[in-house]
Amino acid sequence: MLQSIELRKNTLKLYFGGLVIGFLLGSVLLLVMSILQKNGILKDSEFTIATVGTMMALVFFFAVYVFGGMSEVNANFNQYIGFGMTRKCFFIQEFFTSYLFTALSVLLLIILKHVEQLILKIPFYSQFAYEELFAGQTWYMVLLLSFICAPLARIFLGSLLLKCKGQKGFWILWAIWMVGCMAPGYIKHIMEDGPKGGVQNGIYHIASACMKIPGNIWIVAAVVACAAVLLISWRLVSREAVG
């Protein structure tokens, strides 16, 4: 296990790099928007500042972690299994290493958020109203979901890539990614503006029914879903031949 972590230390650097690059881009974007607003070039009466760098860091992290990570699962599988490692050992190694690297990445994300909050307290930003993007317990929920879901997504998508090689695998994974990115916003739009017939009616009623389900049931369902994803990933890996 320790040898695997040592061999994959460049992967951890890649995750950290994604976080830092996203943070810097978000911070620069906020700075530019603030300068434009201050000089009257951007005329927005509702302009507010927020931890944009932290948000961009999270977006970049998931993009690098999921897409880079699932390709790494494929490469690691061919390398380690090709050199005689059992599929069971490989899967356990990938599982624990993924969670270790995610924990370290989440720790860096926490540090970046505190750094950005300090930056937003300088006099230049104090003239603008502050908007909290991760209010209340939302921030802790984001961190928890990132820690739980990122490794599962990496292992699951990496296993699918092993199974569906080539262009077909790429388009399947692209479709899953796009649905995951666009579906929440689409459902939120329907719930706020109301359905306009057709498929939207069905989505509206399903979402309304889901909102009435108690939180404890959602927790149980989430645990079952995570276990199912892990089991499917293992089944895919255990039956795959070295490419």
C-alpha positions in Angstrom: 0.0 0.0 0.0 2.8 2.5 1.0 4.6 1.6 -2.2 1.5 2.4 -4.3 1.2 5.7 -2.6 4.8 6.5 -3.3 4.4 5.6 -7.0 1.3 7.7 -7.3 2.6 10.8 -5.6 2.6 12.7 -8.9 -1.2 12.0 -9.0 -1.6 13.8 -5.7 0.4 16.7 -7.1 -2.0 16.8 -10.1 -5.0 17.0 -7.7 -3.4 19.8 -5.7 -2.4 21.6 -8.9 -6.1 21.5 -10.1 -7.2 23.0 -6.8 -4.6 25.7 -6.8 -5.1 26.6 -10.5 -8.9 26.7 -10.1 -8.4 28.9 -6.9 -6.2 31.3 -8.7 -8.4 31.6 -11.8 -11.5 32.2 -9.6 -9.6 34.8 -7.5 -8.4 36.6 -10.6 -11.9 36.6 -12.1 -13.3 38.1 -8.9 -10.6 40.7 -8.8 -11.2 41.7 -12.5 -15.0 41.9 -12.0 -14.5 44.0 -8.8 -12.2 46.4 -10.6 -14.7 46.8 -13.5 -17.5 47.4 -11.0 -15.6 50.0 -9.0 -14.7 51.9 -12.2 -18.2 51.9 -13.5 -17.5 49.7 -16.5 -19.6 46.9 -15.0 -22.8 48.4 -13.9 -24.5 45.8 -11.7 -26.6 47.2 -8.8 -26.7 43.7 -7.2 -22.9 43.1 -7.5 -21.5 41.1 -4.6 -18.2 39.4 -3.8 -17.9 35.8 -2.8 -15.5 32.9 -2.4 -15.3 32.4 -6.2 -11.8 31.0 -5.9 -12.9 28.3 -3.6 -15.8 27.4 -5.9 -13.6 27.3 -8.9 -11.0 25.2 -7.0 -13.8 22.6 -6.3 -14.9 22.6 -9.9 -11.4 22.1 -11.2 -10.7 19.4 -8.6 -13.7 17.3 -9.7 -12.8 17.7 -13.4 -9.1 16.7 -12.8 -10.0 14.0 -10.2 -12.7 12.3 -12.1 -11.5 12.5 -15.7 -7.8 12.1 -14.8 -8.5 9.6 -12.1 -10.6 7.3 -14.3 -7.9 7.2 -16.9 -5.4 6.4 -14.2 -7.5 3.4 -13.0 -7.2 2.0 -16.5 -3.5 2.6 -16.7 -2.9 1.2 -13.1 -5.0 -1.9 -13.9 -2.9 -2.8 -16.9 0.4 -2.1 -15.1 -0.3 -3.8 -11.7 -2.3 -6.7 -13.0 0.2 -7.2 -15.8 3.0 -7.5 -13.1 1.1 -10.2 -11.2 -1.0 -8.3 -8.6 -4.4 -9.9 -7.9 -7.5 -8.0 -8.9 -8.7 -8.0 -5.3 -5.5 -6.4 -4.1 -5.6 -3.9 -6.9 -9.2 -2.9 -6.1 -8.5 -2.5 -2.4 -5.3 -0.5 -3.1 -7.2 1.9 -5.5 -10.0 2.3 -3.0 -7.9 3.3 0.0 -5.4 5.4 -2.0 -8.3 7.3 -3.6 -9.8 8.1 -0.2 -6.4 9.1 1.2 -5.7 11.5 -1.7 -9.3 12.9 -1.5 -8.9 13.5 2.3 -5.7 15.5 1.6 -7.3 17.4 -1.2 -10.3 18.3 1.0 -7.8 19.5 3.6 -6.2 21.8 1.0 -9.6 23.0 -0.1 -10.4 24.0 3.5 -7.1 25.9 3.7 -7.8 27.7 0.4 -11.2 28.8 1.6 -9.7 30.3 4.8 -7.1 32.1 2.7 -9.7 33.5 0.4 -11.8 34.7 3.3 -8.8 36.6 4.6 -8.2 38.1 1.2 -11.8 39.3 0.9 -11.3 41.3 4.2 -8.7 43.6 2.7 -9.9 47.3 2.2 -10.4 47.0 -1.5 -13.1 44.3 -1.1 -14.7 45.8 2.0 -16.6 48.3 -0.2 -18.6 45.5 -1.7 -21.4 43.4 -0.1 -20.3 39.9 0.7 -22.4 36.8 -0.3 -21.7 33.5 1.3 -21.8 30.7 -1.3 -21.5 28.0 1.2 -23.8 29.2 4.0 -24.4 27.4 7.3 -23.9 23.7 7.1 -23.8 23.7 3.3 -20.0 24.0 3.4 -19.6 20.9 5.6 -22.0 19.0 3.4 -20.0 19.9 0.3 -16.8 18.7 1.9 -18.5 15.5 3.1 -20.1 14.7 -0.3 -16.8 15.5 -2.0 -14.9 13.1 0.3 -17.5 10.3 -0.2 -18.5 10.7 -3.8 -15.2 11.7 -5.6 -13.4 8.3 -5.0 -16.5 6.3 -5.8 -17.0 8.3 -9.0 -13.4 7.8 -9.9 -13.4 4.0 -9.3 -16.8 3.5 -11.0 -16.0 5.6 -14.1 -12.6 4.0 -14.3 -14.1 0.6 -14.2 -16.6 1.5 -16.9 -13.7 2.8 -19.0 -12.0 -0.6 -18.5 -15.1 -2.4 -19.7 -16.1 0.0 -22.5 -12.8 0.7 -24.2 -12.2 3.1 -27.1 -14.5 5.7 -28.5 -17.7 4.0 -27.2 -16.4 4.2 -23.7 -15.6 7.8 -24.0 -19.1 8.8 -25.2 -20.7 6.7 -22.5 -18.7 8.4 -19.8 -19.2 11.8 -21.4 -23.0 11.3 -21.4 -22.9 10.3 -17.7 -20.8 13.4 -16.9 -23.1 15.8 -18.8 -26.2 14.4 -17.2 -24.7 14.8 -13.8 -23.7 18.4 -14.5 -26.9 19.6 -16.2 -29.7 17.6 -14.4 -29.6 19.4 -11.0 -29.9 22.9 -12.7 -32.7 21.6 -15.0 -34.7 20.1 -12.2 -34.2 23.3 -10.1 -35.6 25.4 -13.0 -38.6 23.2 -13.3 -39.3 23.3 -9.6 -39.0 27.1 -9.5 -41.0 28.0 -12.7 -43.3 25.0 -12.8 -43.6 22.3 -15.4 -44.6 23.2 -19.0 -46.0 19.8 -20.0 -44.5 16.7 -21.4 -41.5 15.2 -19.7 -41.3 18.2 -17.3 -44.6 17.2 -15.7 -43.2 13.8 -14.8 -39.9 15.3 -13.5 -41.9 17.8 -11.4 -44.1 15.2 -9.8 -41.1 12.9 -9.1 -39.0 15.7 -7.6 -42.0 16.8 -5.5 -42.5 13.3 -4.2 -38.8 13.0 -3.4 -38.8 16.2 -1.4 -41.4 14.7 0.9 -39.2 11.7 1.8 -37.7 12.0 5.3 -34.0 12.7 5.7 -33.3 9.3 7.4 -34.6 7.4 4.4 -32.4 9.5 2.1 -29.3 8.6 4.2 -30.2 4.9 4.0 -30.7 5.2 0.2 -27.4 7.0 -0.2 -25.6 4.2 1.7 -27.2 1.6 -0.4 -26.4 3.5 -3.6 -22.7 3.9 -2.6 -22.5 0.2 -1.8 -24.1 -0.7 -5.1 -21.7 1.5 -7.0 -18.7 -0.1 -5.2 -20.0 -3.6 -5.9 -20.6 -2.9 -9.6 -17.1 -1.4 -9.8 -15.6 -4.5 -8.3 -17.5 -6.8 -10.6 -16.3 -4.9 -13.6 -12.7 -5.0 -12.4 -12.8 -8.6 -11.3 -13.9 -9.8 -14.8 -11.7 -7.6 -16.9 -8.7 -8.8 -18.8 -5.5 -6.8 -19.1 -5.6 -4.6 -22.2 
